[in-house]
Amino acid sequence: MNNLVGKLSRIMRYPIKGFRGEEIVQTNLNKHNGIPHDRRWAIRNGSIPQDLAHDWQPCKAFVRMTQHEDLPLYNVEYCEKSLYLTHPNGEKVSINKHANHKDKLSEWFYHHDVGLSKSNNHTAYWDHNDAHISIINISTVNAMAKTAGIDLDPQRFRGNLIIETEKPWVEFSLIGQRICIGSVELEILRPIDRCKATSVNPSTGESDINIPHFLSSQYGHVFCGVYARVVKAGKIKKGDKLCILSPAPNAINDGARTNTAPRPEQWPRFMRLVKRVKESHNVESFWFEDPLTNVVGNIEPASYLRLHGQGENGPLIRSYTISKNKSDAGLLRLSIKKETGQAKFSPWIHSSLQVGDTLLASGPFVDPSMTWRPYLMPQKELLIITAGIGITVATSIITSLKNVTYTSKVNVAHSIRYEKDTALWQELLEDVCQLENVTPFLFVTQEHDLTQTAHIKSGRINISNITKNLSLDNLQVFLCGAPSFSQSMREALNKKGVSNDVIHQDVFYSPQSIAEGIYKKPIHKEPSLTTSMPISFVHASGETSNIIWQPDHGSLLNAAEQNGISITANCRSGACRSCLYRIEGEIENIIPPVSLAPKNWAYLCCAAPLSSVTIKEKANYS
């Protein structure tokens, strides 16, 4: 018997993209195609010419629930082999290639140049050109519903194949696998990132829970379900078993190449724990094997992983710096301190995760505001100041310096409370010995009778001592530690004349659970400005689009879109982070994002201007 994973509970198809679907009991699937008649029709919203619409187009080209929440209230039905779309008020139009119904559809959906489009015989209007089949797990949806405290209908995720497994989130373990359902074989390409359309209750046509906001705040990602492609034709029917056949590494490579899909580092996937190493009395290193090593690219210094666990009382999320990696072996190391007090994740992982276990993770990520890179400015001297477990950032930076030509002076100052807290310090010293012009300093704050040397001192970090040999007017600084520690170091550097512009602080993001009800009734306030405001949008090419924001636009995202500027934006609540841009000017959040944007950055979907604003430099972040 093959590796049994679960069963096929329902088969769904959606004849008109964005509208109500229909359940079928069985169907034949052909290689590199979707369910017959699924998403073959769509209603253009006027953003593309009619003569292009028969080819695959992204969802933003069509009428969709992100802008029309009432689409589930329209009825789609077959009658005498014809397809009909019925408005909630009872008006009906026939969907066929001979009638475009422009006037009626424009009346219904308030767009210019609205019309029906039918895909060609080789494709359909899937969310992505390669996303032939979407799979949703009932067990995952039920777990989400339990966390949210409300009922969730799996149909809001508009999957083609509704499966059921023993445990939730198992579908993410299928990425890069060949599976069989009935006589059909499929390869699983990647997870599905969820947009605002999933916030709409398919029964009422109204948003009753902000799904992207909920997923991001409670689970640390915005994914639910997986995409698949058919690699062996056959027949499926309700009740068929779902089994794993073999690895399909080409599926991961192909899924990662689709430019309309999220980058691979954003994908939640199960990493296997292969080794645990005791580093100090309260720090242990966890070595994970990443199945996406070949597609996530180089790991930058100060990158981190986001771990997605499940505690006794619900989901747990935490971000940890990658203190070392072995890319040739696909291994990543997280050095984690066992925290006390109110901490939940680190006690859980120290006590529960054993070698051989798997854990859902995503990344590596780098904070978008951290423009600093030591190998981009090799002419500048470097000062790294860390405290406690913040040494993981220092080890990652020093490791990266070993791989590049960096001859400028580097000082590393690390603060601990007791000598027993010296996790990774010996390793850092060994790495430092392989570099030129690097001076380490260790400060022990709570022990004053230790043997002091040139590099080991009692007391707190003294900025004058650790910068004696550095040129303060040619310096770049990196801070990592508790907020109070980093702030005190920043202030001391400022007094020495070091500008905040060259001080970079690790501010990586661990989502925090939000109060129940916030994601159920999203907060939205009216902009404070009641007059128009000029906005400059600097494109990646360097060209600038000058537009006018109007109060009825609400967000900067709406203003950009209504002026023809295309911006990737899924959740429209600061959860998916795809519309995080650098900002010059004053803004306010009219929608509270899941996490605060870094200084001088903004989520365009949440922000409205308080002055003239310049938007530039697309973020490279999740």
N, C-alpha and C positions, 0 to 999 in steps of 0.2 A: 504494500500500500504506500502510495506517495505521502508526503508530509501534509497531512490534513490540517487546514487552517480554519475553515468555517463553511458556511453554505450561502447560496444565492437566495435571498428572500423575495426580491422584487426586481422586475425589469421595467424601466421607464424610458419613454422617448418624448421629445418635445418638438412637434412638427414646425412650430413657429418660434424662433429664438426669443427667449425672454418671457414667453407666455406659458399658460398652463400645459402640463404634460398629460400623458395617458399611460396607463399600465397595460403591459402585454404579458401573456403567460409564457411565450416562447418565441424565439426568432433565430434566423440564420445570420451568422456574421461572416463577412468576407475579409480577407487579408488586407491590412492597411485601410480599413474603412470602419465607419461607425455603425450604429444600429440603423437599419433601413428607415428612411423618412425622418430621422432625428435631425432637427435644426436645418432642414433643407430650405426653409423660408425665413425671411426676416423683414422687418420694416425699417427702411433707411430713414435716418434723421436729418438728411440733407448735407452731411459733412463729406460725402464722397459722390462723384458723378455716377449716374445710373449705369453707364456702360462698364464701370469697374466692379459693380456690385455682385456679378455672378461669380467672381473669384473670391477666395477667402479674404475676409476683412476682419480687423479686430472689433471687439464688441462696442467700442466707442462710436463706431459708424452707424449703430442701429438704436432703435428705441429699446430701452432697457429699464430695469427696476431701480437702478441707482437714481434715475430722474423721474420715473413714473411708478410709484409704489403700488398703484392699483392694477397692474397688469394681471395678477392672479385672478382678478374678478372678471376678466374677459373669458369667454368660453370658446374653446377650440374643439370642433367636432367634425367627424366625417359623416356625410350623408349622400348616399348614392354615388360613392366613390369620389365625391368632391369634398374639399376642405373648406370650412367656414369659420370666420372669426366673428364673434358676437359681442357687442359692447354691453356693459352692465345695464344700460337703459333699454336693451332689447334690439337695437339696430344691428343688422347683420350684413357682412360682405363676403363674397366668394373669393377664395384664394386660388387663383389660377394664373397661368402665364399670359392670358389675353387681357386681363383687367388689372390696372394699377391702383385705382380708387384713391387718387391723389387728394382730391377735394375732401372726401370723407375722412381719410386718415389724417390730413392736416387739421381738420376740425377736432379730431379726437386727441391728437398728440401735440399740437401747437408748435410744430417745426415747419420750416420752409423746405420745399422740394422733398416732401415725404412720399415714399412709394414702396411698393412690394418688390422684393428681390428674391430670386431663386438661385441657389448655388448650382454649380455645374455638376456633372456626373462623377467627378473625381474627388469632391470634397464636400464639406458642409460648413455651417457657420459655428464651428466649435470655438471655445474660448481661445484656443491657440491652434495653429495650423496642424500640429501633430497630436492634438488632444482628442483622439477619436472616441475614446470611452472614458467616462468618469465613474469612479467607484466610491461609494459612501458606506461607512460602517455603522450599522444601527447601534452597536455596543458603544462606540465613541460618542455618538449623538446622545445616547442615554446618560453617559457619564457627564457630558457637558450640561445636560438638563438638570442632573442632580446637583452639580456645582452652582448652576444659575438659580436653582429653586423654582423653575417653571418648566412646563412641558415644551418640548421642541419636536416638531414634525420633521423627520429626515428629508421630506420633500422640499424644504426651504433651501437645501443645498443642491437641488436639481441634478442629482446623480442619475446615471443610466443604469448602473448595477448596484443594487442595495444589498450589501452582504451583512452577515452577522458572525462575529467571532466570540470566543469565550471571554477575552479581555479587550478593553478599549485600546485604541491607537495601534493595534497590531498591523493595520494597513501600511504604516510607515516602514515596517520591517520588510515589506514586499518590494520596496523600491530597489530596482536593479535585479529583480527576480523574474523568471519565467514561471507563470502559473497556468493551471488548466481549470476551466469551468465547463462541465459537459464535455463535448468533443472539441471545444475551442481552446486554443492556447494564446495567452496574452503576455506581453512584457510590460512591467510597471516602470514608467518613465520618471515620475517626480510627484511630490505632494502638490495639492491644490491650495493656492492662496485665496482667501475669501474676501469678498468685497461687500460693499454696503447692501447689495441686493439680498444677501442672506439675512439681513435684519428684518425683512418683510415676512410677516406671517402669511403663508400661502392660503389660509382659510379666510382671512379678513382683509388682506391687501393693505395692511398698515404695519409700520415698524413697531415691534413690541419689545425688542431687545437689540442693542447695538452689538452684533456678533463680532466684528473685527475688534472692537474695543474690549469686549468680554474675553475673547481668546487671548489677546495680547496681555491684558492685565492679570488674568487668572492662569494662563498657560505659558506665556512668554513668547508666543508666535501667533501667526494669523492663518494657520493652515488647518484644513479639514478635508480628508479624502485624498485620493491619488488619481493620476491620469494613466491610462494604459493604451497600448496599441495592439491590434490583432495581428499575430504572426502565423497562425494556422487557422484556416477557415473551419467552420463547423456549426453545430447547433447548441444553443443553451436554452434551458427552461427553468422555471421557478422551482427551487428545491435542490438544484444541482449542488454537488460538493465543490469546494474550492481547495485546491492542493498546490503546493510548491513543487515545481519540477526540477529546476536547476538555476544557477546564477545566470544573469544576462547582463554582463558588464557593458555591452554596447548600448543597452537601454539607458544607462546612466549618462554615458557620453553623449548620446543623441538628445536626451532630455535636457542636458546642460547647455546645448548649443542653441536652443530656441531663444531668439533675442527678445521675444515678447514675454518670456516667463521670468520669474524671480531668479536671482543668481544662486548657484548651488550652495554657497555658504549660508543662505537663509533657510535651507531645507531642514526641517527636523528629521533626524535619522537616528537609528539605534547604534550607539558605539559600545563596543565590548571592552570591559575592564580586563587588562592583561597582566597588570602588576600593581602592587601597593608597596611603597617604601616609606619607612618611618624616618622623618627628617629631624624631629625634635620631640619634646614631651607632649606637644599638642598640635604638631603639623605632620601631615602625611601626604605623600605624593601619589597621585592616581594616574596611571598610564592607560590611555584609551586608544583603541584601534578605530580609525575613522574610515568607513567604507567609501567616502567621497574624496579621498586623498588626491586621486588623479585629476579631479575636475575643479577643486577649490582654489588652486593656484598657490603662490608663495604666501607664507605666513609672515606678516609684518611684525616688527617688534611692538610689544605692548598690545598684541591682539588678545582677545578673550573668547571663551566659549560660554554659551548660555545653556545651563542644564535644566531639564524639565523632569522633575520627579513627582512622586505621588505619595503623600504622607497619609497618616490615619485620618486626618480631618480635611483632606482635599489636596489639590495640586500645590507643588512647591517649585519655586523658580529661583535660580541664583546664577550670577555671572562670575567667572573666575579667569584670571589671566593665565595664558599658556606660558608656563615658566620655561619650558623646553619642548622641542619637537624633533622627531626623526622622520623627515618627510620620505626618505627612501623606504622606510618600513611602515609608513602610514600611522605613526604613533604620536600622540599629543600628551603632554604631561600637565596636570593641574596640581598645584601644591596647596592644600586646603587646611586652614587652621580650624580646629574644633572649637567653635565659639560657645560661650555660655550665656546665661540670661534668657532673653526672648528669642534667640536664634533658633531656627527650625531646620534649615537645610543642612548645614554642616554637621550637626549632631546626627541627623538622619543618614547622611552618606557615610560618615565614619562608622556607624553601628550596623548599617544594613547592606551596603554594597560590597560584594565579595568578588574575587577574581573569577572570571567566567560569566558574571552577570552583564546585562546590557542596560544602558541608560539612554533615554532620549536626549539629544543634544542638537544645538545649531551653532553655526559660526564657522570659521573665526570672523570676528567683527573688530573694527577699529572705530573709535569715536570720531565722528566727522569733523569736530572742531579741532582735532589734533593734527594740524598741518605739519607739525614737526616730523622730520625724518633725519637721523644722523647722517645717512649716506647721501642725502640731497644737499647738505651744507657741510661738507667735510672741512671747509676752511674755518668753521666756527669751533670754539672750544665747548666742551659739554660738561654740565654739572647734573648729576642724578642724585636726588635726595629722596630717601624712602624711610618708612617706619613699619615695624611689625611684618605682617605678611605682604606688605607692599614691596618687599624684596623681590617678589616674583617678576615685577616689572623690570627691576634692575638686571636680573639674570637674563631676561629675554632681550634686553637692549645690548648687553655685553656680548651675548651669543651672536647677535646680528653684526656687531662690529668686527667679530672674528672673521666674518665672511666677506668683508669689504676692505678697501684701502682707507684706513682712517688714522691719520698721523697726528691730528691735533690733540691737545691735552684733554684728558677725561678724568674727572674726580667723581667718586662714588661715596656718598655719605649715607650710612644706614643707622637707624636708631632702634634699640630694643630696651626692654625693661630689665631683664636679667640675662646672664650668660647662657642659661638653659634655653633661651629663645632664639639661638643663633641658627635657625633653619636656613639651609642653602648658602650660608655665609662662606663655608669652606669651599663649596663648589664655585662660588663667585671668585674667591681668591685664586683658585686654580685657573679659571678662565682669564683673569686679569693678568696672570703671569705670561700668557701667550700674546699679550698686546703691548704696544709701546705707549709710553706717556700716560699710563693709567695709575691713579693713586686712590686706594681705598681708605675709608675712615669708618670705624665702628664706634658708636657711642652707646654706653650702657647707663641708663638713667637711675636705676634703683640700687646699684652696688657700687660702693665707693672705695672698697678695699681690694679691688682687682689689680692685677699687675698691668700697669699702663705702658704702652709702647707708642711709637710714632703714629700708629694707625688705630690703636684702641684707647679710648678715652672714657673717663667717668663723667656723667652729667649729660646735659642736652646738647644737641648739635649747635655748634658755634659757627655762624656764617662767616665771620672774619677768618677763622682758622681754615675752613674748607675752601676758601676762595683766594688764599694768599698767592698761590702760584698761577692764578687765572687772570685773563684780561676781561674785565667786566664789561667793556664796550664791544667785545667780540664773543658773546656767550649765548648759549642756548641751555635752558634748564628744564628738567622734567621732575615733577613731584608726584609721589604716590604714598598715601597714608590716610589716616583718619582726617575728616574735614578740618578739625581744629588744628591738627598738626600742619597740614598743608597751608592753611591760612596764616599761621604764625611764621612759617618759612617764607611765604610770599611777602609778608609785611617786612621781614628782616632783609630780604633781597631788595625790596623797594627802597629801603632806607640806605642801602649801599649804592643806589642809583640804577639797579637792574629793572628794566621796563617790563610791565606785564605782557607786552607783545612777544617777548622771548621766553616767557615762563609757561610751560605746558603742563596741565594737571590731568591726571588720570581720573576721568569721571564716567567710567563705563556704567552701563545701565542694567540694573536688575529690576524688572517690573515688580511692583508691589500690589498685593490684592487690594481692590478698592471696595468701598462700602457697598453692601447689597442695595440695588436699586438705581445706582448711578448709570450702569450700563443698560438698565431696563428702560429708563426714561432719560435719554441723552439731553444734557443741558445745552441750550443754545440761546445766546442773548443777541439783541440787536446791536449793530456797531455804534460806537459813541459818536463818530462823525456823521453829520447830516448833510455835508457838502462833498462834492467830488474831489478826487485827489490824484495827481499824476503818479504813475508807476512806470519804472524803467525795468525791463526784463533783459538781462544780458545772457545771451545764448552761449552754448559751449564753443561755438564758432567765433565768438567775439562780437558778433553783430548784436545790436540793441533794438528791441521793440518798445516803443513808447506808447503806453495805453492810459486810459482814464478809468480809475476805480469809481464806481457809483455806489451810494449807500444800499441800493437794492441788490447789488451783487453779493453783499455779505462778505464772504471770504475773498482773499487774494486769489485763491484757486479758481473760484467762479469768475472773477474778473478776467483772469488770464484765458480761461476756456472760452468765454463769450467774446473775446477779442481774437480768437483763432490760434491761440498758443496751446499746443498739445503738451500736457503734463501727465505723467503716470500718477494716478491716485486711485486707490482702491477703497479704503475704509471710510474716508472723509471724517475721521475722528482722531487723527494723530496716533493711530494704533499701528498701522502697517509701515509707517515711516518712509513711504516711497516719495512723498512730496516735501521732504525736508530740504530746505534751501538756505543758502547764506543770505542775510538781510542787512541792508544799510538803511537806517531810518527807524522811526518809532512804530511799534505795532501793539495790538492787544489780542488776546485769545478770546474769540466769541464762542468757541467750543473748547472745553478743557481737555487737552490731550492726555493720553495715558501716562506719559512722562514729559517733564519739562524739556523743551529744546535747549541745546547748548547755547551759551551766550553768543549773540549775533547770528543766530540761526532761527528758523521758524518753520512750523508745519503750515504750508499754504492753505490747507483745507480748514485749519482752525483759526488762522490769523486774519485780522482786518487792520488797515493802516490807521495810524494816529498822526501821520505826517506824510510827506512824499517819501516813497520807498524805492530802493533799488534791489532787485532780486537777481542773484547770480550764483554761479558755481554749483551745479547740481551735486547733492550729497552722495557719497559712496558709503552707504551705511544701511543697517537694518535695525 
